[in-house]
Amino acid sequence: MTVSINQQIKTCSPEQKLVIDIDGPEGNVFSLMAIAKKLGDRLGLESRKIMTEMQEDDYSHALRVFNKNFGDYVTLETQYEYNLDEVE
């Protein structure tokens, strides 16, 4: 049985991270912003501010912003190299 991304967002925690394959459909920036909105709201974060910051530059920047805010709850997997550690 496949669990939907929305259900995974509701149950993810630092102990049970949500895993997103950013090479697949959930890795496009619009999907990531939707996840940021839902997860940010769940965690009591300023989701709109995070989404705005994600849009300030390119895809790599969006990934870094996402990882900075949700890295304790989400693991971003890819076969490519991205520097997710630092938002410039």
C-alpha positions in Angstrom: 0.0 0.0 0.0 1.4 3.4 -1.0 1.1 6.2 1.5 0.3 9.6 -0.1 2.7 12.5 0.3 0.0 14.3 2.2 -0.3 11.5 4.7 3.5 11.3 5.0 3.6 15.1 5.7 1.1 14.6 8.6 3.2 11.9 10.2 6.8 12.8 9.5 9.1 13.6 12.4 12.9 13.9 13.0 12.8 10.2 13.9 10.7 9.2 10.8 11.7 11.6 8.0 9.8 12.1 4.8 12.0 11.0 1.8 11.6 13.0 -1.4 13.3 11.9 -4.6 14.0 15.3 -6.2 14.8 13.6 -9.5 11.1 12.5 -9.7 7.8 14.4 -9.9 7.8 15.4 -6.2 11.2 17.1 -6.8 9.9 19.9 -9.1 9.9 23.3 -7.4 6.1 23.6 -7.4 5.7 20.3 -5.6 8.4 21.3 -3.1 6.7 24.6 -2.5 3.4 22.8 -1.9 5.1 20.5 0.6 6.8 23.5 2.2 3.3 25.1 2.7 1.7 22.0 4.2 4.7 21.0 6.4 5.4 24.6 7.4 1.8 25.1 8.5 1.9 21.8 10.4 5.1 22.9 12.2 3.9 26.4 12.9 6.4 28.1 10.6 5.9 31.1 8.3 5.2 29.0 5.2 4.5 32.0 2.9 7.9 33.5 3.8 9.7 30.2 3.2 8.0 29.9 -0.2 8.9 33.4 -1.2 12.5 32.8 -0.2 12.5 29.6 -2.3 11.5 31.7 -5.3 14.2 34.3 -5.0 16.7 32.5 -7.2 17.3 29.2 -9.1 16.3 25.6 -8.3 19.5 25.0 -6.3 18.6 27.9 -4.1 15.1 26.6 -3.6 16.5 23.3 -2.5 18.8 24.9 0.0 16.0 27.0 1.4 13.8 23.9 1.7 16.6 21.9 3.3 17.4 24.7 5.7 13.8 24.9 6.9 12.7 21.2 6.7 16.0 19.2 6.8 15.1 17.8 10.2 11.9 16.3 8.8 12.7 15.6 5.2 15.5 13.9 3.3 16.1 15.0 -0.2 17.5 12.2 -2.4 19.1 12.7 -5.8 21.6 11.1 -8.1 23.0 14.6 -8.8 25.2 16.8 -6.7 23.6 19.9 -5.0 25.1 21.8 -2.1 22.1 21.8 0.3 24.0 23.0 3.3 24.1 26.7 2.8 21.7 29.4 1.6 23.6 32.1 -0.1 
